[in-house]
Amino acid sequence: MSTENTTGPSITELGDPSKPHGEAGAEMLSGMNEHHYEVTGWGLSFLELRKDSRVLDIGCGGGETLRRMSEKVTEGSLTGADHSPLSVKMSLEHNHEAVSAGRLNVFEASVGELPFADDSFDRIITVESFYFWEDPANDLKEVYRVLDKRGIFLIVADINGDAELSEEDLANIRKYSLYNPTSAELEVLLTQAGFSSVKIHKKGGTSWICAEGRK
């Protein structure tokens, strides 16, 4: 989670990372596509994508995670969901070829009310968005509902509640009221939501975390 150091309001403040909007939001989303590239790649290594996977990206932002997954999911389907109209627009534009081919679509939706049938996806991921979920316990139950049997769900973030964070990270957590649970808290949340198998992955030398739940 990073912001810009300026004498006035930062692009992050102006664009609002919880629900990006306006020119500042567009600039912020483009930056996130770059800044989150490495942690996203690390997280994707646990998703076990197949060419025929049915994938949902919750909080898809600027659409780069969807684009990267589309390189492996060539015969399945890719779906993005974000409650920011700007994020929906930018994700569709960023993935215009896959959209035109009918392999990818993005919906304006809240994680608390996903517009999908039960068991719709066998792979679900959220990258750098769990911080902003309004009701994590109930939102995770909604994720569980749309995940198919034996499916995989990942929460990927570049900070976690167990890590020794920088003063900048701690300031951002306070400024944006970020939800930053510990590993133990994530395990409890996922288990209580119904996930039968929960694993916590961490990358040495970083504050990165990937919480994995299987249905």
N, CA, C and O of each residue as an XYZ file, in Angstrom:
860
protein
N       0.862     -1.183      0.000
C       0.000      0.000      0.000
C       0.891      1.223      0.000
O       1.606      1.462      0.974
N       0.867      2.004     -1.066
C       1.767      3.152     -1.143
C       1.008      4.386     -1.574
O      -0.009      4.299     -2.263
N       1.516      5.549     -1.159
C       0.948      6.822     -1.570
C       2.079      7.732     -2.004
O       3.252      7.388     -1.862
N       1.727      8.886     -2.531
C       2.719      9.824     -3.022
C       2.972     10.900     -1.981
O       2.053     11.307     -1.271
N       4.215     11.363     -1.884
C       4.551     12.441     -0.983
C       4.501     13.751     -1.741
O       5.334     13.994     -2.615
N       3.537     14.600     -1.421
C       3.408     15.887     -2.090
C       3.125     16.942     -1.047
O       2.845     16.622      0.108
N       3.197     18.197     -1.446
C       2.899     19.284     -0.524
C       1.399     19.462     -0.340
O       0.961     20.016      0.668
N       0.615     19.004     -1.292
C      -0.843     19.069     -1.209
C      -1.418     17.675     -1.132
O      -0.687     16.716     -0.883
N      -2.722     17.543     -1.343
C      -3.345     16.212     -1.339
C      -2.713     15.310     -2.392
O      -2.451     15.746     -3.513
N      -2.470     14.058     -2.035
C      -1.869     13.122     -2.975
C      -2.899     12.629     -3.979
O      -4.105     12.804     -3.800
N      -2.393     12.008     -5.042
C      -3.283     11.399     -6.022
C      -4.183     10.371     -5.339
O      -5.362     10.251     -5.673
N      -3.622      9.630     -4.383
C      -4.401      8.623     -3.669
C      -5.541      9.264     -2.895
O      -6.672      8.779     -2.923
N      -5.242     10.350     -2.208
C      -6.300     11.039     -1.453
C      -7.384     11.574     -2.390
O      -8.576     11.420     -2.125
N      -6.963     12.198     -3.476
C      -7.922     12.788     -4.412
C      -8.734     11.718     -5.133
O      -9.922     11.900     -5.399
N      -8.083     10.603     -5.445
C      -8.753      9.555     -6.213
C      -9.564      8.589     -5.389
O     -10.443      7.914     -5.925
N      -9.291      8.500     -4.069
C     -10.007      7.652     -3.122
C      -9.811      6.163     -3.421
O     -10.543      5.600     -4.235
N      -8.823      5.510     -2.767
C      -8.553      4.094     -3.062
C      -9.706      3.164     -2.711
O      -9.772      2.053     -3.236
N     -10.623      3.590     -1.832
C     -11.746      2.729     -1.483
C     -12.789      2.663     -2.592
O     -13.509      1.672     -2.715
N     -12.870      3.734     -3.411
C     -13.800      3.759     -4.548
C     -13.297      4.799     -5.548
O     -13.789      5.927     -5.564
N     -12.325      4.431     -6.379
C     -11.684      5.392     -7.280
C     -12.662      6.143     -8.172
O     -13.641      5.582     -8.663
N     -12.372      7.431     -8.368
C     -13.222      8.248     -9.229
C     -12.404      9.404     -9.781
O     -11.357      9.755     -9.236
N     -12.888      9.989    -10.861
C     -12.284     11.189    -11.428
C     -10.914     10.967    -12.052
O     -10.427      9.840    -12.149
N     -10.303     12.077    -12.474
C      -8.989     12.003    -13.117
C      -7.933     11.456    -12.161
O      -7.077     10.669    -12.564
N      -7.992     11.866    -10.905
C      -7.025     11.365     -9.928
C      -7.199      9.870     -9.717
O      -6.219      9.142     -9.566
N      -8.446      9.411     -9.707
C      -8.705      7.986     -9.563
C      -8.164      7.190    -10.726
O      -7.621      6.101    -10.537
N      -8.306      7.724    -11.937
C      -7.784      7.049    -13.125
C      -6.263      6.951    -13.069
O      -5.682      5.923    -13.414
N      -5.628      8.037    -12.627
C      -4.164      8.020    -12.502
C      -3.730      7.028    -11.435
O      -2.750      6.302    -11.609
N      -4.461      7.001    -10.337
C      -4.146      6.078     -9.254
C      -4.286      4.623     -9.711
O      -3.424      3.796     -9.412
N      -5.362      4.305    -10.432
C      -5.577      2.937    -10.899
C      -4.490      2.496    -11.873
O      -4.037      1.352    -11.827
N      -4.076      3.395    -12.749
C      -2.981      3.076    -13.671
C      -1.704      2.786    -12.893
O      -0.950      1.874    -13.233
N      -1.471      3.574    -11.844
C      -0.291      3.351    -11.016
C      -0.359      2.027    -10.272
O       0.652      1.341    -10.120
N      -1.543      1.673     -9.813
C      -1.703      0.405     -9.097
C      -1.415     -0.791    -10.002
O      -0.871     -1.799     -9.549
N      -1.780     -0.679    -11.284
C      -1.465     -1.760    -12.218
C       0.029     -2.051    -12.235
O       0.443     -3.197    -12.411
N       0.837     -1.010    -12.051
C       2.289     -1.166    -12.022
C       2.794     -1.519    -10.631
O       3.575     -2.459    -10.476
N       2.353     -0.770     -9.606
C       2.888     -0.939     -8.259
C       2.567     -2.306     -7.659
O       3.338     -2.821     -6.849
N       1.445     -2.893     -8.048
C       1.034     -4.171     -7.469
C       1.452     -5.364     -8.321
O       1.046     -6.493     -8.047
N       2.258     -5.122     -9.351
C       2.587     -6.176    -10.305
C       3.279     -7.370     -9.630
O       2.905     -8.518     -9.867
N       4.269     -7.102     -8.804
C       5.050     -8.191     -8.213
C       4.251     -8.986     -7.190
O       4.264    -10.217     -7.215
N       3.554     -8.294     -6.289
C       2.787     -9.022     -5.287
C       1.644     -9.799     -5.942
O       1.270    -10.873     -5.470
N       1.092     -9.257     -7.023
C       0.040     -9.967     -7.750
C       0.579    -11.255     -8.367
O      -0.053    -12.307     -8.268
N       1.740    -11.174     -9.000
C       2.343    -12.354     -9.598
C       2.623    -13.433     -8.576
O       2.406    -14.618     -8.833
N       3.107    -13.019     -7.413
C       3.360    -13.976     -6.330
C       2.053    -14.622     -5.890
O       1.990    -15.840     -5.725
N       1.021    -13.825     -5.699
C      -0.270    -14.364     -5.281
C      -0.865    -15.317     -6.307
O      -1.415    -16.358     -5.948
N      -0.754    -14.961     -7.581
C      -1.314    -15.805     -8.632
C      -0.680    -17.193     -8.668
O      -1.288    -18.136     -9.173
N       0.540    -17.327     -8.134
C       1.209    -18.632     -8.151
C       0.465    -19.662     -7.298
O       0.709    -20.861     -7.438
N      -0.428    -19.221     -6.426
C      -1.187    -20.136     -5.569
C      -2.592    -20.427     -6.109
O      -3.331    -21.204     -5.505
N      -2.966    -19.817     -7.232
C      -4.350    -19.917     -7.704
C      -4.625    -21.154     -8.560
O      -5.781    -21.529     -8.755
N      -3.573    -21.784     -9.068
C      -3.709    -23.019     -9.852
C      -4.670    -22.844    -11.032
O      -5.621    -23.608    -11.194
N      -4.408    -21.839    -11.835
C      -5.264    -21.566    -12.985
C      -5.138    -22.645    -14.048
O      -4.053    -23.177    -14.286
N      -6.263    -22.963    -14.683
C      -6.280    -23.859    -15.832
C      -6.805    -23.081    -17.035
O      -7.352    -21.988    -16.891
N      -6.635    -23.653    -18.210
C      -7.092    -22.943    -19.402
C      -8.608    -22.808    -19.436
O      -9.138    -21.912    -20.092
N      -9.322    -23.713    -18.717
C     -10.784    -23.664    -18.726
C     -11.364    -23.162    -17.399
O     -12.539    -23.395    -17.115
N     -10.553    -22.479    -16.587
C     -11.028    -21.977    -15.295
C     -12.126    -20.933    -15.472
O     -12.183    -20.228    -16.479
N     -12.988    -20.854    -14.476
C     -14.004    -19.804    -14.397
C     -13.597    -18.902    -13.241
O     -13.737    -19.271    -12.075
N     -13.094    -17.721    -13.572
C     -12.399    -16.887    -12.588
C     -13.166    -15.602    -12.290
O     -13.738    -14.979    -13.185
N     -13.167    -15.220    -11.014
C     -13.719    -13.938    -10.588
C     -12.639    -13.149     -9.876
O     -11.978    -13.666     -8.975
N     -12.455    -11.896    -10.277
C     -11.533    -10.969     -9.614
C     -12.384     -9.909     -8.915
O     -13.034     -9.098     -9.574
N     -12.381     -9.917     -7.587
C     -13.179     -8.975     -6.800
C     -12.342     -7.745     -6.485
O     -11.235     -7.857     -5.958
N     -12.877     -6.567     -6.812
C     -12.101     -5.346     -6.649
C     -11.031     -5.273     -7.721
O      -9.853     -5.076     -7.424
N     -11.446     -5.434     -8.970
C     -10.499     -5.622    -10.077
C      -9.716     -4.366    -10.447
O      -8.758     -4.449    -11.216
N     -10.104     -3.198     -9.912
C      -9.297     -1.993    -10.095
C      -9.052     -1.622    -11.543
O      -9.991     -1.445    -12.320
N      -7.778     -1.507    -11.902
C      -7.417     -1.118    -13.258
C      -7.390     -2.257    -14.257
O      -7.148     -2.030    -15.443
N      -7.633     -3.482    -13.804
C      -7.795     -4.614    -14.728
C      -6.548     -5.402    -15.066
O      -6.607     -6.302    -15.904
N      -5.406     -5.092    -14.436
C      -4.180     -5.793    -14.800
C      -4.180     -7.247    -14.333
O      -3.662     -8.118    -15.031
N      -4.749     -7.516    -13.169
C      -4.807     -8.906    -12.701
C      -5.638     -9.754    -13.656
O      -5.270    -10.889    -13.960
N      -6.750     -9.212    -14.127
C      -7.559     -9.922    -15.120
C      -6.754    -10.183    -16.391
O      -6.810    -11.276    -16.953
N      -6.010     -9.181    -16.839
C      -5.215     -9.341    -18.070
C      -4.200    -10.461    -17.905
O      -4.034    -11.291    -18.799
N      -3.524    -10.485    -16.768
C      -2.505    -11.507    -16.556
C      -3.130    -12.900    -16.503
O      -2.567    -13.859    -17.031
N      -4.287    -13.005    -15.871
C      -4.941    -14.310    -15.803
C      -5.447    -14.751    -17.168
O      -5.512    -15.949    -17.445
N      -5.806    -13.795    -18.028
C      -6.314    -14.141    -19.359
C      -5.257    -14.827    -20.220
O      -5.594    -15.501    -21.193
N      -3.987    -14.660    -19.872
C      -2.923    -15.326    -20.613
C      -2.952    -16.839    -20.393
O      -2.516    -17.607    -21.250
N      -3.470    -17.260    -19.236
C      -3.564    -18.693    -18.932
C      -4.964    -19.241    -19.148
O      -5.134    -20.391    -19.554
N      -5.965    -18.416    -18.875
C      -7.352    -18.862    -19.022
C      -7.805    -18.541    -20.439
O      -8.402    -17.493    -20.687
N      -7.522    -19.440    -21.356
C      -7.777    -19.195    -22.775
C      -9.087    -19.823    -23.266
O      -9.586    -19.467    -24.334
N      -9.642    -20.758    -22.485
C     -10.868    -21.429    -22.907
C     -11.988    -21.306    -21.874
O     -13.101    -21.778    -22.104
N     -11.698    -20.680    -20.751
C     -12.696    -20.522    -19.708
C     -13.311    -19.135    -19.755
O     -13.537    -18.583    -20.831
N     -13.581    -18.574    -18.585
C     -14.174    -17.243    -18.512
C     -13.518    -16.441    -17.399
O     -13.115    -16.988    -16.372
N     -13.420    -15.131    -17.620
C     -12.862    -14.222    -16.632
C     -13.881    -13.129    -16.347
O     -14.437    -12.523    -17.262
N     -14.115    -12.890    -15.064
C     -15.103    -11.905    -14.646
C     -14.493    -10.989    -13.605
O     -13.830    -11.448    -12.675
N     -14.716     -9.705    -13.759
C     -14.297     -8.739    -12.765
C     -15.508     -8.149    -12.081
O     -16.579     -8.043    -12.680
N     -15.341     -7.761    -10.818
C     -16.409     -7.079    -10.079
C     -15.778     -5.952     -9.278
O     -14.781     -6.159     -8.585
N     -16.351     -4.772     -9.370
C     -15.848     -3.625     -8.615
C     -17.005     -2.654     -8.393
O     -17.850     -2.479     -9.271
N     -17.041     -2.027     -7.223
C     -18.151     -1.098     -6.967
C     -17.861      0.308     -7.469
O     -18.689      1.207     -7.316
N     -16.690      0.504     -8.068
C     -16.345      1.781     -8.675
C     -16.642      1.754    -10.173
O     -16.058      0.943    -10.891
N     -17.535      2.617    -10.665
C     -17.800      2.669    -12.106
C     -16.532      2.946    -12.914
O     -16.374      2.430    -14.021
N     -15.636      3.755    -12.366
C     -14.380      4.053    -13.061
C     -13.531      2.800    -13.200
O     -12.952      2.563    -14.260
N     -13.447      1.992    -12.142
C     -12.674      0.750    -12.213
C     -13.259     -0.202    -13.253
O     -12.519     -0.851    -13.992
N     -14.579     -0.284    -13.308
C     -15.226     -1.137    -14.314
C     -14.837     -0.674    -15.711
O     -14.459     -1.482    -16.559
N     -14.930      0.631    -15.945
C     -14.610      1.196    -17.256
C     -13.151      0.920    -17.638
O     -12.868      0.494    -18.757
N     -12.224      1.168    -16.695
C     -10.810      0.997    -17.006
C     -10.440     -0.467    -17.178
O      -9.594     -0.796    -18.009
N     -11.059     -1.346    -16.405
C     -10.788     -2.778    -16.555
C     -11.244     -3.291    -17.920
O     -10.554     -4.084    -18.561
N     -12.414     -2.827    -18.354
C     -12.907     -3.227    -19.673
C     -11.989     -2.713    -20.773
O     -11.694     -3.441    -21.721
N     -11.536     -1.472    -20.661
C     -10.648     -0.898    -21.666
C      -9.291     -1.606    -21.664
O      -8.721     -1.865    -22.724
N      -8.782     -1.915    -20.481
C      -7.474     -2.562    -20.360
C      -7.485     -3.969    -20.942
O      -6.443     -4.496    -21.330
N      -8.662     -4.571    -21.000
C      -8.799     -5.951    -21.487
C      -9.695     -6.026    -22.719
O     -10.430     -6.997    -22.902
N      -9.629     -4.996    -23.562
C     -10.585     -4.883    -24.672
C     -10.552     -6.079    -25.615
O     -11.594     -6.458    -26.149
N      -9.397     -6.678    -25.834
C      -9.325     -7.813    -26.763
C     -10.072     -9.017    -26.203
O     -10.828     -9.668    -26.924
N      -9.866     -9.320    -24.920
C     -10.560    -10.457    -24.304
C     -12.054    -10.179    -24.190
O     -12.872    -11.091    -24.308
N     -12.408     -8.908    -23.959
C     -13.822     -8.533    -23.907
C     -14.466     -8.740    -25.273
O     -15.552     -9.310    -25.373
N     -13.792     -8.277    -26.322
C     -14.315     -8.416    -27.685
C     -14.459     -9.878    -28.081
O     -15.343    -10.239    -28.858
N     -13.575    -10.719    -27.534
C     -13.622    -12.144    -27.856
C     -14.666    -12.887    -27.033
O     -14.883    -14.082    -27.233
N     -15.312    -12.183    -26.112
C     -16.349    -12.805    -25.295
C     -15.830    -13.636    -24.145
O     -16.574    -14.421    -23.557
N     -14.544    -13.472    -23.813
C     -13.946    -14.273    -22.745
C     -13.934    -13.546    -21.404
O     -13.680    -14.167    -20.372
N     -14.201    -12.253    -21.401
C     -14.036    -11.469    -20.185
C     -15.134    -10.417    -20.086
O     -15.517     -9.808    -21.085
N     -15.636    -10.209    -18.866
C     -16.606     -9.157    -18.624
C     -16.392     -8.603    -17.225
O     -15.831     -9.281    -16.365
N     -16.833     -7.385    -16.997
C     -16.660     -6.724    -15.705
C     -17.984     -6.108    -15.293
O     -18.671     -5.484    -16.103
N     -18.341     -6.290    -14.014
C     -19.616     -5.818    -13.502
C     -19.419     -4.829    -12.365
O     -18.501     -4.964    -11.555
N     -20.293     -3.837    -12.318
C     -20.299     -2.932    -11.176
C     -21.081     -3.604    -10.059
O     -22.290     -3.805    -10.179
N     -20.401     -3.952     -8.979
C     -21.054     -4.705     -7.913
C     -20.245     -4.607     -6.630
O     -19.025     -4.445     -6.657
N     -20.937     -4.706     -5.516
C     -20.312     -4.754     -4.203
C     -20.058     -6.201     -3.821
O     -20.834     -7.086     -4.181
N     -18.975     -6.446     -3.094
C     -18.671     -7.809     -2.665
C     -19.764     -8.349     -1.750
O     -19.945     -9.563     -1.656
N     -20.487     -7.472     -1.081
C     -21.548     -7.922     -0.198
C     -22.790     -8.395     -0.921
O     -23.634     -9.069     -0.330
N     -22.916     -8.044     -2.209
C     -24.072     -8.460     -3.012
C     -23.600     -8.778     -4.422
O     -23.823     -7.996     -5.346
N     -22.961     -9.903     -4.587
C     -22.429    -10.298     -5.886
C     -23.561    -10.793     -6.788
O     -24.349    -11.644     -6.375
N     -23.651    -10.272     -8.012
C     -24.771    -10.613     -8.905
C     -24.554    -11.910     -9.684
O     -24.738    -11.958    -10.900
N     -24.160    -12.959     -8.958
C     -23.852    -14.231     -9.600
C     -24.553    -15.370     -8.857
O     -24.819    -15.285     -7.658
N     -24.841    -16.424     -9.596
C     -25.492    -17.592     -9.007
C     -24.528    -18.354     -8.097
O     -23.313    -18.171     -8.172
N     -25.079    -19.199     -7.248
C     -24.262    -20.061     -6.400
C     -23.317    -20.895     -7.269
O     -23.673    -21.309     -8.372
N     -22.116    -21.134     -6.757
C     -21.147    -22.048     -7.402
C     -20.763    -21.614     -8.819
O     -20.526    -22.462     -9.681
N     -20.699    -20.306     -9.067
C     -20.441    -19.816    -10.432
C     -18.970    -19.874    -10.849
O     -18.673    -19.924    -12.043
N     -18.041    -19.868     -9.880
C     -16.616    -19.749    -10.208
C     -15.799    -20.814     -9.486
O     -16.094    -21.171     -8.346
N     -14.767    -21.319    -10.165
C     -13.887    -22.262     -9.479
C     -12.591    -21.611     -8.991
O     -11.800    -22.242     -8.289
N     -12.377    -20.347     -9.365
C     -11.232    -19.585     -8.878
C     -11.692    -18.148     -8.609
O     -12.275    -17.502     -9.479
N     -11.423    -17.659     -7.397
C     -11.744    -16.281     -7.041
C     -10.531    -15.661     -6.375
O      -9.870    -16.300     -5.557
N     -10.238    -14.412     -6.726
C      -9.094    -13.710     -6.149
C      -9.474    -12.266     -5.854
O     -10.289    -11.667     -6.557
N      -8.878    -11.721     -4.813
C      -8.967    -10.280     -4.563
C      -7.572     -9.792     -4.203
O      -6.927    -10.333     -3.305
N      -7.115     -8.773     -4.907
C      -5.762     -8.248     -4.727
C      -5.829     -6.810     -4.222
O      -6.403     -5.941     -4.878
N      -5.245     -6.567     -3.064
C      -5.148     -5.210     -2.513
C      -6.513     -4.528     -2.368
O      -6.615     -3.310     -2.506
N      -7.543     -5.299     -2.095
C      -8.869     -4.687     -1.907
C      -9.521     -5.075     -0.591
O     -10.466     -4.418     -0.155
N      -9.033     -6.133      0.053
C      -9.665     -6.614      1.284
C      -9.638     -5.551      2.383
O     -10.489     -5.541      3.272
N      -8.646     -4.653      2.309
C      -8.548     -3.556      3.285
C      -9.850     -2.769      3.399
O     -10.180     -2.252      4.467
N     -10.586     -2.682      2.295
C     -11.728     -1.773      2.196
C     -13.088     -2.472      2.340
O     -14.125     -1.811      2.274
N     -13.098     -3.775      2.530
C     -14.376     -4.474      2.633
C     -15.116     -4.000      3.881
O     -14.549     -3.969      4.973
N     -16.375     -3.635      3.713
C     -17.128     -3.023      4.799
C     -17.528     -4.020      5.895
O     -17.592     -3.652      7.068
N     -17.793     -5.250      5.530
C     -18.239     -6.267      6.487
C     -17.560     -7.588      6.144
O     -18.198     -8.483      5.589
N     -16.262     -7.724      6.470
C     -15.497     -8.891      6.027
C     -16.141    -10.239      6.343
O     -16.125    -11.139      5.503
N     -16.701    -10.391      7.531
C     -17.267    -11.682      7.911
C     -18.408    -12.083      6.985
O     -18.446    -13.213      6.497
N     -19.327    -11.172      6.743
C     -20.464    -11.488      5.854
C     -20.065    -11.461      4.384
O     -20.585    -12.238      3.583
N     -19.139    -10.565      4.024
C     -18.684    -10.504      2.637
C     -18.019    -11.822      2.229
O     -18.189    -12.277      1.098
N     -17.270    -12.430      3.137
C     -16.620    -13.704      2.835
C     -17.648    -14.823      2.648
O     -17.414    -15.754      1.878
N     -18.768    -14.739      3.334
C     -19.840    -15.724      3.124
C     -20.419    -15.601      1.724
O     -20.814    -16.595      1.115
N     -20.468    -14.359      1.212
C     -20.948    -14.139     -0.144
C     -19.955    -14.703     -1.166
O     -20.354    -15.277     -2.180
N     -18.661    -14.532     -0.888
C     -17.631    -15.129     -1.748
C     -17.772    -16.647     -1.749
O     -17.715    -17.286     -2.800
N     -17.956    -17.214     -0.565
C     -18.115    -18.665     -0.440
C     -19.317    -19.154     -1.248
O     -19.262    -20.216     -1.868
N     -20.386    -18.388     -1.239
C     -21.608    -18.765     -1.964
C     -21.364    -18.923     -3.454
O     -21.857    -19.871     -4.066
N     -20.602    -17.999     -4.051
C     -20.419    -18.036     -5.511
C     -19.239    -18.913     -5.938
O     -19.023    -19.131     -7.130
N     -18.480    -19.415     -4.963
C     -17.360    -20.311     -5.274
C     -17.860    -21.736     -5.419
O     -18.627    -22.219     -4.587
N     -17.425    -22.412     -6.479
C     -17.855    -23.776     -6.733
C     -17.161    -24.747     -5.776
O     -16.154    -24.412     -5.151
N     -17.711    -25.939     -5.675
C     -17.123    -26.982     -4.830
C     -15.706    -27.284     -5.298
O     -15.439    -27.391     -6.495
N     -14.805    -27.419     -4.329
C     -13.372    -27.655     -4.557
C     -12.689    -26.444     -5.201
O     -11.578    -26.556     -5.720
N     -13.356    -25.296     -5.164
C     -12.758    -24.087     -5.717
C     -11.751    -23.454     -4.763
O     -11.665    -23.823     -3.592
N     -10.987    -22.487     -5.290
C      -9.941    -21.806     -4.529
C     -10.232    -20.316     -4.479
O     -10.583    -19.709     -5.491
N     -10.084    -19.731     -3.300
C     -10.230    -18.286     -3.114
C      -8.964    -17.743     -2.461
O      -8.458    -18.315     -1.496
N      -8.455    -16.624     -3.000
C      -7.243    -16.003     -2.457
C      -7.478    -14.542     -2.093
O      -8.112    -13.791     -2.833
N      -6.948    -14.160     -0.928
C      -6.837    -12.755     -0.530
C      -5.360    -12.404     -0.601
O      -4.551    -12.982      0.125
N      -5.000    -11.467     -1.465
C      -3.593    -11.092     -1.654
C      -3.398     -9.642     -1.222
O      -4.150     -8.759     -1.636
N      -2.383     -9.401     -0.386
C      -2.115     -8.043      0.084
C      -0.624     -7.870      0.330
O       0.086     -8.837      0.603
N      -0.155     -6.622      0.233
C       1.270     -6.382      0.450
C       1.583     -5.923      1.874
O       2.732     -5.600      2.175
N       0.587     -5.891      2.748
C       0.816     -5.688      4.177
C      -0.065     -6.659      4.947
O      -1.081     -7.128      4.434
N       0.329     -6.959      6.182
C      -0.507     -7.813      7.031
C      -0.300     -7.423      8.487
O       0.688     -6.781      8.846
N      -1.243     -7.820      9.303
C      -1.249     -7.390     10.693
C      -0.151     -7.967     11.554
O       0.041     -7.512     12.681
N       0.575     -8.953     11.065
C       1.687     -9.533     11.824
C       3.022     -8.853     11.515
O       3.983     -8.998     12.270
N       3.081     -8.128     10.428
C       4.358     -7.589      9.943
C       4.785     -6.335     10.697
O       3.958     -5.598     11.234
N       6.092     -6.114     10.723
C       6.639     -4.857     11.240
C       6.577     -3.850     10.096
O       7.404     -3.884      9.185
N       5.603     -2.963     10.148
C       5.345     -2.049      9.053
C       6.070     -0.729      9.239
O       6.391     -0.322     10.356
N       6.318     -0.072      8.114
C       6.973      1.232      8.150
C       6.024      2.284      8.710
O       4.816      2.062      8.791
N       6.572      3.416      9.092
C       5.735      4.506      9.584
C       4.775      4.985      8.488
O       3.648      5.387      8.777
N       5.228      4.939      7.232
C       4.370      5.342      6.121
C       3.164      4.411      6.003
O       2.033      4.864      5.826
N       3.423      3.087      6.104
C       2.323      2.129      6.027
C       1.347      2.322      7.184
O       0.133      2.284      6.989
N       1.878      2.528      8.389
C       1.021      2.715      9.557
C       0.195      3.987      9.426
O      -0.970      4.027      9.823
N       0.810      5.029      8.865
C       0.083      6.289      8.658
C      -1.039      6.094      7.644
O      -2.131      6.637      7.815
N      -0.777      5.324      6.593
C      -1.809      5.063      5.580
C      -2.964      4.243      6.148
O      -4.124      4.474      5.806
N      -2.640      3.283      7.018
C      -3.681      2.473      7.646
C      -4.624      3.368      8.444
O      -5.843      3.200      8.408
N      -4.035      4.326      9.166
C      -4.861      5.243      9.957
C      -5.636      6.201      9.047
O      -6.829      6.426      9.251
N      -4.967      6.754      8.060
C      -5.582      7.762      7.191
C      -6.774      7.212      6.427
O      -7.803      7.878      6.312
N      -6.637      5.983      5.895
C      -7.685      5.415      5.048
C      -8.537      4.372      5.771
O      -9.359      3.695      5.154
N      -8.330      4.248      7.100
C      -9.103      3.297      7.909
C      -9.050      1.891      7.306
O     -10.077      1.233      7.139
N      -7.842      1.451      6.986
C      -7.671      0.150      6.347
C      -7.852     -0.990      7.347
O      -7.419     -0.898      8.496
N      -8.488     -2.052      6.901
C      -8.621     -3.262      7.704
C      -7.411     -4.144      7.408
O      -7.230     -4.593      6.277
N      -6.585     -4.391      8.422
C      -5.326     -5.098      8.216
C      -5.204     -6.237      9.225
O      -4.456     -6.118     10.195
N      -5.927     -7.339      9.015
C      -5.960     -8.424      9.998
C      -4.657     -9.206     10.082
O      -3.843     -9.198      9.158
N      -4.484     -9.874     11.201
C      -3.361    -10.786     11.374
C      -3.663    -12.104     10.670
O      -4.782    -12.329     10.208
N      -2.655    -12.972     10.593
C      -2.857    -14.302      9.993
C      -3.926    -15.079     10.742
O      -4.783    -15.719     10.134
N      -3.868    -15.017     12.064
C      -4.834    -15.755     12.875
C      -6.251    -15.236     12.635
O      -7.195    -16.021     12.544
N      -6.395    -13.930     12.534
C      -7.710    -13.348     12.283
C      -8.245    -13.759     10.915
O      -9.435    -14.044     10.775
N      -7.381    -13.792      9.911
C      -7.805    -14.225      8.582
C      -8.253    -15.685      8.595
O      -9.253    -16.038      7.970
N      -7.508    -16.532      9.308
C      -7.886    -17.944      9.396
C      -9.264    -18.105     10.010
O     -10.076    -18.893      9.526
N      -9.531    -17.357     11.080
C     -10.830    -17.440     11.742
C     -11.943    -16.965     10.812
O     -12.985    -17.612     10.709
N     -11.726    -15.835     10.133
C     -12.728    -15.289      9.228
C     -13.079    -16.273      8.119
O     -14.254    -16.494      7.829
N     -12.063    -16.863      7.502
C     -12.295    -17.791      6.394
C     -12.971    -19.070      6.878
O     -13.857    -19.603      6.210
N     -12.548    -19.556      8.035
C     -13.150    -20.770      8.582
C     -14.619    -20.535      8.937
O     -15.476    -21.366      8.637
N     -14.899    -19.413      9.571
C     -16.277    -19.113      9.955
C     -17.169    -18.864      8.741
O     -18.383    -19.053      8.816
N     -16.573    -18.440      7.620
C     -17.345    -18.224      6.394
C     -17.697    -19.537      5.707
O     -18.540    -19.567      4.812
N     -17.043    -20.635      6.131
C     -17.378    -21.939      5.587
C     -16.244    -22.670      4.892
O     -16.384    -23.848      4.565
N     -15.120    -21.996      4.659
C     -14.016    -22.632      3.937
C     -13.454    -23.782      4.767
O     -13.149    -23.618      5.948
N     -13.318    -24.951      4.135
C     -12.925    -26.155      4.858
C     -11.414    -26.294      5.002
O     -10.934    -26.956      5.923
N     -10.677    -25.682      4.111
C      -9.217    -25.752      4.154
C      -8.659    -24.347      4.004
O      -8.904    -23.678      3.000
N      -7.915    -23.903      4.996
C      -7.372    -22.540      4.991
C      -5.853    -22.599      5.169
O      -5.348    -23.281      6.062
N      -5.137    -21.880      4.314
C      -3.680    -21.776      4.426
C      -3.280    -20.307      4.346
O      -3.914    -19.518      3.647
N      -2.233    -19.954      5.063
C      -1.690    -18.602      5.011
C      -0.284    -18.672      4.430
O       0.587    -19.348      4.977
N      -0.068    -17.979      3.332
C       1.248    -17.920      2.698
C       1.873    -16.546      2.956
O       1.190    -15.525      2.881
N       3.152    -16.528      3.257
C       3.878    -15.275      3.405
C       5.179    -15.369      2.627
O       5.758    -16.447      2.490
N       5.629    -14.238      2.121
C       6.881    -14.206      1.370
C       7.972    -13.628      2.255
O       7.862    -12.499      2.733
N       9.026    -14.406      2.471
C      10.124    -13.978      3.327
C      10.740    -12.658      2.877
O      10.909    -12.404      1.684
N      11.070    -11.829      3.858
C      11.695    -10.551      3.560
C      10.722     -9.473      3.136
O      11.135     -8.368      2.783
N       9.419     -9.780      3.167
C       8.394     -8.806      2.789
C       7.266     -8.851      3.819
O       7.276     -9.675      4.733
N       6.303     -7.960      3.658
C       5.092     -7.989      4.485
C       3.924     -8.577      3.709
O       2.773     -8.438      4.123
N       4.208     -9.235      2.581
C       3.172     -9.794      1.726
C       2.469    -10.970      2.379
O       3.074    -11.726      3.139
N       1.190    -11.117      2.076
C       0.412    -12.224      2.582
C      -0.578    -12.695      1.514
O      -1.098    -11.903      0.728
N      -0.820    -13.996      1.511
C      -1.826    -14.587      0.635
C      -2.598    -15.600      1.471
O      -2.071    -16.649      1.843
N      -3.852    -15.270      1.759
C      -4.710    -16.177      2.513
C      -5.501    -17.015      1.529
O      -6.193    -16.477      0.665
N      -5.405    -18.322      1.654
C      -6.038    -19.263      0.713
C      -7.150    -20.044      1.402
O      -6.939    -20.669      2.441
N      -8.324    -19.998      0.810
C      -9.432    -20.795      1.310
C      -9.970    -21.695      0.218
O     -10.131    -21.277     -0.929
N     -10.246    -22.937      0.588
C     -10.810    -23.893     -0.374
C     -12.165    -24.362      0.114
O     -12.379    -24.566      1.309
N     -13.085    -24.530     -0.844
C     -14.452    -24.928     -0.504
C     -14.567    -26.449     -0.446
O     -15.646    -26.976     -0.173
